[in-house]
């Protein structure tokens, strides 16, 4: 079901939206393993080492773009999220400009308390911005929309890299009821 802004799109943009909405998974081809990068990223984030978080994030996205055979992106990790009366910015994707590689920017601290964000939230944001890049480079969409398909691709990629969320795992593998005799 399209999001509410769908009705305001032009007919051409509706076609792109619906194409995006139809793609629900990102099939990762075999490639260099990233198993070691996810825990490294988690430790660096928890230790609040911004430069290391940026370095490992770059390694992760470089691996994924290479495996998917799309142009690489640059990664920048900044500290406190920017905010305004519109809310706060978690991440930003900036397409290629004047010969410079596309840029993925993510922030590692909340605005209100300036706390380091939860690891899965950070990783989801990083992958969310990568999904915008993939919309242009892998799927060749002329525009990138936040569709249900987009969010499913993001969740699918997150699950492939970090496993299912604790909530998804509980649903998939419920604890056995204890037997009392």
Residue frames relative to the residue before (quaternion, step in Angstrom):
aa qw qx qy qz dx dy dz
X 1.0000 0.0000 0.0000 0.0000 0.00 0.00 0.00
X 0.4282 -0.7217 0.4786 0.2582 3.62 -0.68 1.01
X 0.5323 -0.6064 0.4870 0.3343 3.53 -1.23 0.57
X 0.7181 -0.5039 0.2795 0.3903 3.57 -1.21 0.53
X 0.6593 0.5252 -0.3356 0.4207 3.62 0.96 -0.65
X 0.4343 0.7197 -0.4434 0.3110 3.59 1.28 -0.24
X 0.6594 0.5402 -0.3100 0.4212 3.59 0.91 -0.92
X 0.6860 0.4817 -0.2849 0.4650 3.60 1.14 -0.52
X 0.5389 0.6325 -0.4027 0.3838 3.61 1.25 -0.13
X 0.5387 -0.5837 0.4912 0.3575 3.54 -1.24 0.50
X 0.6677 -0.4923 0.3507 0.4345 3.62 -1.18 0.33
X 0.6534 0.5101 -0.3236 0.4562 3.63 0.93 -0.81
X 0.6775 0.4798 -0.2939 0.4738 3.59 0.95 -0.83
X 0.5902 0.5585 -0.3651 0.4543 3.61 1.13 -0.58
X 0.6150 0.5415 -0.3450 0.4577 3.59 1.04 -0.74
X 0.6610 0.4923 -0.3032 0.4783 3.60 0.93 -0.91
X 0.6231 0.5483 -0.3281 0.4511 3.57 0.95 -0.90
X 0.7064 0.4680 -0.2678 0.4585 3.58 0.78 -1.03
X 0.6073 0.5302 -0.3529 0.4750 3.61 1.08 -0.65
X 0.6578 0.5011 -0.3014 0.4748 3.57 0.97 -0.89
X 0.6614 0.5306 -0.3053 0.4334 3.54 0.92 -0.90
X 0.6548 0.5427 -0.3043 0.4290 3.58 1.12 -0.65
X 0.6659 0.4690 -0.3046 0.4937 3.62 1.18 -0.43
X 0.0735 -0.8573 0.5094 -0.0121 3.57 -0.38 1.25
X 0.7795 0.2519 -0.1397 0.5563 3.61 1.21 -0.32
X 0.2516 -0.7062 0.6368 0.1803 3.50 -1.30 0.47
X 0.2338 -0.7776 0.5723 0.1146 3.53 -0.53 1.19
X 0.2096 -0.7894 0.5671 0.1065 3.57 -0.46 1.20
X 0.3234 -0.7387 0.5521 0.2118 3.59 -0.64 1.05
X 0.6406 -0.5033 0.3859 0.4328 3.58 -1.20 0.34
X 0.1774 0.7704 -0.5965 0.1386 3.52 -1.13 0.66
X 0.7615 -0.3090 0.2612 0.5064 3.51 -1.30 -0.25
X 0.4845 -0.6868 0.4496 0.3025 3.60 -0.81 0.91
X 0.2282 -0.7663 0.5875 0.1248 3.54 -1.17 0.69
X 0.3098 0.7935 -0.4807 0.2081 3.57 1.31 0.09
X 0.6991 0.4747 -0.2753 0.4583 3.58 0.95 -0.84
X 0.6294 0.5754 -0.3461 0.3910 3.63 1.09 -0.58
X 0.6317 0.5585 -0.3455 0.4120 3.58 0.97 -0.80
X 0.7019 0.4219 -0.3007 0.4888 3.67 0.77 -0.81
X 0.5918 0.5559 -0.3687 0.4526 3.61 1.10 -0.60
X 0.6526 0.5132 -0.3000 0.4698 3.54 0.99 -0.89
X 0.6481 0.5203 -0.3169 0.4570 3.56 0.94 -0.87
X 0.6721 0.4891 -0.3050 0.4649 3.62 0.88 -0.90
X 0.6582 0.5109 -0.3164 0.4534 3.60 0.92 -0.87
X 0.6533 0.5073 -0.3149 0.4655 3.57 0.98 -0.83
X 0.6742 0.4934 -0.2977 0.4620 3.59 0.86 -0.92
X 0.6864 0.4549 -0.2723 0.4978 3.59 1.12 -0.67
X 0.4047 -0.7559 0.4328 0.2785 3.57 1.36 0.02
X 0.3918 0.7028 -0.4889 0.3370 3.57 1.06 0.80
X 0.2740 -0.8277 0.4696 0.1390 3.57 0.19 1.34
X 0.6720 0.5014 -0.3124 0.4466 3.61 0.81 -0.94
X 0.6673 0.4854 -0.3000 0.4786 3.58 0.99 -0.81
X 0.6037 0.5401 -0.3508 0.4698 3.59 1.04 -0.74
X 0.6553 0.5080 -0.3042 0.4690 3.57 0.95 -0.88
X 0.6655 0.5154 -0.3006 0.4485 3.58 0.90 -0.93
X 0.6963 0.4506 -0.2787 0.4842 3.60 0.85 -0.91
X 0.6097 0.5392 -0.3476 0.4655 3.61 1.04 -0.71
X 0.6424 0.5150 -0.3146 0.4724 3.57 1.00 -0.84
X 0.6503 0.5138 -0.3160 0.4618 3.59 0.92 -0.89
X 0.6536 0.5188 -0.3119 0.4543 3.58 0.95 -0.87
X 0.7161 0.4323 -0.2708 0.4765 3.60 0.77 -0.98
X 0.5985 0.5448 -0.3656 0.4597 3.61 1.09 -0.56
X 0.6328 0.5195 -0.3215 0.4758 3.57 1.02 -0.81
X 0.6993 0.4824 -0.2834 0.4450 3.58 0.81 -0.99
X 0.6658 0.4829 -0.3207 0.4698 3.61 0.90 -0.82
X 0.6294 0.5198 -0.3415 0.4659 3.61 1.02 -0.69
X 0.6650 0.5038 -0.3058 0.4588 3.59 0.89 -0.88
X 0.7239 0.4194 -0.2359 0.4944 3.56 1.02 -0.80
X 0.3657 -0.7727 0.4479 0.2619 3.57 1.37 -0.01
X 0.4551 0.6115 -0.4969 0.4148 3.51 0.83 1.13
X 0.6469 -0.5107 0.3696 0.4291 3.60 -1.16 0.38
X 0.5289 -0.6463 0.4448 0.3237 3.59 -1.07 0.67
X 0.2798 -0.7121 0.6123 0.1991 3.51 -1.39 0.18
X 0.3935 -0.6417 0.5890 0.2941 3.53 -1.33 0.32
X 0.2014 -0.7674 0.5970 0.1188 3.57 -1.13 0.65
X 0.0359 -0.7627 0.6456 0.0084 3.51 -1.02 0.91
X 0.1142 -0.7707 0.6249 0.0506 3.57 -0.88 0.99
X 0.0892 -0.7918 0.6042 0.0069 3.53 -0.76 1.13
X 0.6161 -0.5926 0.3763 0.3573 3.55 -1.23 0.34
X 0.8599 0.0658 -0.0312 0.5053 3.63 -0.33 -1.18
X 0.5230 -0.6592 0.4557 0.2900 3.53 -0.91 1.01
X 0.4292 -0.6545 0.5421 0.3058 3.59 -1.07 0.65
X 0.0371 -0.8048 0.5924 -0.0011 3.57 -1.10 0.65
X 0.0008 -0.7662 0.6426 0.0010 3.50 -1.35 0.29
X 0.7446 -0.3665 0.2700 0.4882 3.58 -1.23 -0.30
X 0.6055 0.5567 -0.3332 0.4608 3.60 1.31 -0.20
X 0.6667 -0.4491 0.3146 0.5048 3.60 1.22 -0.27
X 0.5196 -0.6064 0.4691 0.3773 3.57 -1.09 -0.64
X 0.4236 -0.7064 0.5200 0.2263 3.52 -1.13 0.76
X 0.2559 -0.7808 0.5548 0.1307 3.58 -0.79 1.03
X 0.7886 -0.0896 0.0983 0.6004 3.55 1.02 -0.85
X 0.1454 -0.7808 0.6044 0.0630 3.53 -1.30 0.35
X 0.1452 -0.7553 0.6330 0.0882 3.55 -1.05 0.85
X 0.0540 -0.7802 0.6232 0.0041 3.54 -0.86 1.03
X 0.3957 -0.7375 0.4934 0.2367 3.61 -0.52 1.16
X 0.7209 -0.4167 0.3336 0.4420 3.53 -1.36 0.24
X 0.0297 0.7905 -0.6097 0.0491 3.53 -1.02 0.86
X 0.8584 -0.0455 -0.0106 0.5109 3.55 -0.88 1.03
X 0.7517 -0.4267 0.2139 0.4551 3.56 0.85 1.01
X 0.5716 0.5719 -0.3935 0.4375 3.60 1.24 0.03
X 0.5715 -0.5993 0.4379 0.3498 3.55 -1.05 0.77
X 0.5926 -0.5362 0.4455 0.4036 3.59 -1.18 0.49
X 0.2624 -0.7818 0.5545 0.1115 3.54 -1.15 0.70
X 0.1431 -0.7349 0.6592 0.0695 3.52 -1.01 0.97
X 0.0400 -0.7853 0.6177 -0.0101 3.55 -0.73 1.11
X 0.0137 0.7755 -0.6308 0.0243 3.56 -0.95 0.93
X 0.2943 -0.7417 0.5797 0.1649 3.53 -1.21 0.60
X 0.3210 -0.8029 0.4829 0.1380 3.54 -0.95 0.89
X 0.7324 0.3523 -0.2425 0.5298 3.61 1.23 0.01
X 0.4901 -0.6426 0.5042 0.3043 3.55 -1.16 0.67
X 0.5742 -0.5952 0.4386 0.3515 3.54 -1.23 0.43
X 0.7148 0.5063 -0.2801 0.3929 3.57 0.63 -1.15
X 0.8298 0.1887 -0.0739 0.5200 3.57 0.68 -1.05
X 0.3484 -0.7601 0.4708 0.2814 3.55 1.34 -0.16
X 0.3645 0.7225 -0.4924 0.3203 3.55 1.15 0.74
X 0.5482 -0.5675 0.4888 0.3722 3.54 -1.22 0.51
X 0.4684 -0.6881 0.4784 0.2797 3.56 -0.88 0.95
X 0.6254 -0.5222 0.4174 0.4024 3.55 -1.25 0.41
X 0.6201 -0.5985 0.3597 0.3577 3.55 -1.02 0.80
X 0.6891 0.4684 -0.3069 0.4598 3.63 0.74 -0.96
X 0.6083 0.5385 -0.3530 0.4641 3.60 1.08 -0.62
X 0.6572 0.5001 -0.3100 0.4710 3.58 0.92 -0.89
X 0.6827 0.4841 -0.2942 0.4616 3.58 0.84 -0.99
X 0.6272 0.5267 -0.3355 0.4655 3.61 0.98 -0.79
X 0.6559 0.5027 -0.3173 0.4651 3.60 0.93 -0.83
X 0.6302 0.5289 -0.3258 0.4658 3.58 0.96 -0.85
X 0.7008 0.4578 -0.2617 0.4805 3.59 0.90 -0.93
X 0.5681 0.5835 -0.3696 0.4474 3.58 1.15 -0.62
X 0.6909 0.4625 -0.2786 0.4808 3.56 0.88 -0.95
X 0.6032 0.5323 -0.3533 0.4775 3.59 1.09 -0.64
X 0.6283 0.5461 -0.3380 0.4391 3.60 0.99 -0.77
X 0.5943 0.5325 -0.3727 0.4737 3.62 1.08 -0.57
X 0.6390 0.5196 -0.3144 0.4720 3.58 0.98 -0.87
X 0.6736 0.4982 -0.2951 0.4593 3.57 0.93 -0.89
X 0.5673 0.5826 -0.3877 0.4342 3.59 1.08 -0.59
X 0.7124 0.4333 -0.2519 0.4912 3.56 0.93 -0.89
X 0.8101 0.3702 -0.1550 0.4274 3.56 0.68 -1.12
X 0.7309 0.3890 -0.2385 0.5075 3.60 1.01 -0.72
X 0.7809 0.3280 -0.1569 0.5079 3.55 0.83 -1.03
X 0.3263 -0.7930 0.4577 0.2351 3.57 1.33 -0.23
X 0.2680 0.7394 -0.5619 0.2563 3.55 1.01 0.82
X 0.4512 -0.6918 0.4808 0.2944 3.62 -0.93 0.75
X 0.7678 0.1537 -0.0719 0.6178 3.56 1.30 -0.28
X 0.2760 -0.7562 0.5667 0.1756 3.59 -1.15 0.52
X 0.0960 -0.8081 0.5812 0.0007 3.55 -0.74 1.12
X 0.4239 -0.6310 0.5733 0.3057 3.53 -1.28 0.45
X 0.0881 0.7860 -0.5990 0.1249 3.56 -0.12 1.34
X 0.6563 -0.4550 0.3794 0.4672 3.57 -1.24 0.07
X 0.6244 0.5449 -0.3304 0.4517 3.58 1.02 -0.78
X 0.6170 0.5459 -0.3353 0.4570 3.57 1.01 -0.84
X 0.7041 0.4573 -0.2730 0.4697 3.59 0.81 -0.99
X 0.6192 0.5213 -0.3482 0.4729 3.60 1.10 -0.57
X 0.6219 0.5229 -0.3423 0.4718 3.61 1.05 -0.73
X 0.6386 0.5280 -0.3162 0.4619 3.56 0.98 -0.90
X 0.6847 0.4798 -0.2818 0.4708 3.60 0.87 -0.96
X 0.6257 0.5440 -0.3250 0.4550 3.56 1.04 -0.79
X 0.6687 0.4862 -0.2920 0.4808 3.57 0.93 -0.90
X 0.6293 0.5291 -0.3276 0.4655 3.59 0.97 -0.82
X 0.6719 0.4922 -0.3029 0.4632 3.60 0.88 -0.90
X 0.6379 0.5275 -0.3322 0.4521 3.61 1.02 -0.73
X 0.7395 0.4218 -0.2254 0.4737 3.58 1.03 -0.78
X 0.8274 0.2164 -0.0746 0.5128 3.58 0.89 -0.90
X 0.5522 -0.5991 0.4019 0.4179 3.57 1.25 0.07
X 0.6622 -0.5004 0.3568 0.4288 3.56 -1.24 0.19
X 0.5815 -0.5540 0.4456 0.3955 3.56 -1.20 0.48
X 0.6506 -0.5098 0.3651 0.4284 3.61 -1.14 0.41
X 0.6392 0.5218 -0.3276 0.4603 3.61 1.04 -0.74
X 0.6597 0.4909 -0.3100 0.4771 3.60 0.95 -0.87
X 0.6396 0.5263 -0.3259 0.4558 3.58 0.98 -0.81
X 0.6462 0.5223 -0.3228 0.4533 3.60 0.99 -0.79
X 0.6593 0.4859 -0.3077 0.4843 3.58 1.05 -0.72
X 0.6947 0.4811 -0.2739 0.4591 3.57 0.93 -0.92
X 0.8018 0.1378 -0.0386 0.5801 3.55 1.02 -0.82
X 0.0553 -0.8312 0.5522 0.0350 3.62 0.44 1.13
X 0.5459 -0.6068 0.4602 0.3493 3.51 -1.15 0.66
X 0.4913 -0.6512 0.4898 0.3076 3.54 -1.03 0.81
X 0.5040 -0.6349 0.4922 0.3172 3.51 -1.06 0.78
X 0.4443 -0.6792 0.5086 0.2874 3.52 -1.00 0.80
X 0.3165 -0.7409 0.5633 0.1833 3.52 -1.03 0.81
X 0.0712 -0.7732 0.6291 0.0357 3.54 -0.89 0.92
X 0.0767 -0.8168 0.5714 0.0209 3.54 -0.73 1.01
